[in-house]
Amino acid sequence: MYELKIDSDEMHSPTYAGRAFSHDVPKYRLPAQGMSADAAYQLVHDELNLDGNPSLNLASFVTSWMEPQADRLAQETLAKNLIDQDEYPQTEAVHQRVVSMIGRLFHAPADGAPTGTATIGSSEAIMLAMLAHKRSWQRRREAAGLSTDRPNMVMGADAHTCWEKFARYFEVEARVVPMEEGRYTIAAEQVEPLLDECTIAVAGVLGTTFSGQMDDLESINELLARIESERELPIPLHVDAASGGFVVPFSQPDLRWDFRLSQVRSINVSNHKFGLVYPGMGTVVFRDSSDLPQELVFHINYLGGDMPNYSLNFSRPSNSVVLQYFNFLRLGYEGYSEIVGDVLSNARALATKLQDIDGLELINDGSTFPIVVLRASEPRATDLGELSHLLRERGWIVPAYTLPANAESVSVLRMVVKENFSRDMVDMLSDDLHGALRVLREQSTAYPRRPRRRPHC
Ligand SMILES: Cc1ncc(COP(=O)(O)O)c(C=O)c1O
């Protein structure tokens, strides 16, 4: 959200020595007249040069490179709205195939009726899954003549901010398991005390945003299965596989994190992360159509035909779905396995180069997810914020941040290794990081930090 600058008269002054144009162009008001397409292109293109380089962006999990054939398909399908299922029936068929392939990859039971949809990202997928669980819980409580006033959900502080967003927007109490120094995920023992008959679902994460680790999904599953059999209380487990959903099925196919766990009723994944498509796509899959109350599915007919729809936004681009289909055909299971194997080995190579640095400690060495996370071994041993700035001077985008409650004293530097991050780049980043550390250390010798005075009591 932005505060609107409706009173601003600020101008662009893009003087192109008279070739394109040399008049001022308002920044915050619709210009009275237009300009040639070439001139508009040049202006926008030049402004965006100030953005970081997506190939050097290790902050984000989101795909920043696809093959030229994918770019061509994206261009060809830009004009198609995914919601217009009657007008673009083949796009809809592709959508259905893509969601089915993902359901199979996540071991949705073939003898049930798994259901799912593409979304704009994992946030929307999580909102849709949790809305369904909230509604199912309400219906069960109403049928038993019980109050539906105070739904809650249980999650770790390691969960992405979109979980808190769901809780606040849709009025569900978020019961959050805090982190601790040395424990940045959750397991059954932390979840159990927070559960009650008003818990609509438990969130478990496969590849956390903060440290790239995995919640103990097996133990949470066992806990929920026991509660269901002992107390007849069915609490669904939703797995947030935004980052891990396209890694683990290829790197550790025997790891049981998905619908093979009996209490997992829904899963989300970000296709725009390790599904390897450009930003704008996630997926939600339900174990069974009974997990999605049919009153939440809208049937619209004014675009022609009957179009069942479960989404927050109505219109959306179709090209990310097409691109996911392209990648599935292009790579197959084998291709994804090869890419995942390579990014993991590049992540491990990076971790190896960074593992013995004085004042820094690895908390994720890239062995399960292609994410390398370093922490300062003492809170003030290394200024990670400054280190991140110094890396930015070389073009690298490597974020430094503190971990969530109650591990805020731990600051970390996180590097996500993606497909287009080569072994050469591993070497270059490692050299630059070592160089930046030397600069930091020289600065602190030249300008030593004064010990902080204790505040007077
Ligand atoms: C674990 C996790 N869940 C959810 C999200 C939100 O995903 P999206 O950006 O696709 O909405 C993220 C984003 O990084 C994430 O890491």
The ligand as an SDF file (V2000), in Angstrom:
LIG
                    3D

 16 16  0  0  0  0  0  0  0  0999 V2000
    7.1720  -20.9820    3.5770 C   0  0  0  0  0  0  0  0  0  0  0  0
    6.4650  -19.9180    2.7750 C   0  0  0  0  0  0  0  0  0  0  0  0
    5.1110  -19.8910    2.7510 N   0  0  0  0  0  0  0  0  0  0  0  0
    4.4370  -18.9750    2.0260 C   0  0  0  0  0  0  0  0  0  0  0  0
    5.1020  -18.0200    1.2920 C   0  0  0  0  0  0  0  0  0  0  0  0
    4.3080  -17.0270    0.4840 C   0  0  0  0  0  0  0  0  0  0  0  0
    4.4510  -17.3730   -0.8460 O   0  0  0  0  0  0  0  0  0  0  0  0
    4.0150  -16.4610   -2.0720 P   0  0  0  0  0  0  0  0  0  0  0  0
    5.0740  -15.4110   -2.1770 O   0  0  0  0  0  0  0  0  0  0  0  0
    4.0170  -17.4220   -3.2120 O   0  0  0  0  0  0  0  0  0  0  0  0
    2.6720  -15.8820   -1.7860 O   0  0  0  0  0  0  0  0  0  0  0  0
    6.5100  -18.0080    1.2840 C   0  0  0  0  0  0  0  0  0  0  0  0
    7.2370  -16.9800    0.4940 C   0  0  0  0  0  0  0  0  0  0  0  0
    8.4280  -16.8690    0.4800 O   0  0  0  0  0  0  0  0  0  0  0  0
    7.2070  -18.9720    2.0470 C   0  0  0  0  0  0  0  0  0  0  0  0
    8.5480  -19.0200    2.0870 O   0  0  0  0  0  0  0  0  0  0  0  0
  1  2  1  0
  2  3  1  0
  2 15  2  0
  3  4  2  0
  4  5  1  0
  5  6  1  0
  5 12  2  0
  6  7  1  0
  7  8  1  0
  8  9  2  0
  8 10  1  0
  8 11  1  0
 12 13  1  0
 12 15  1  0
 13 14  2  0
 15 16  1  0
M  END
$$$$
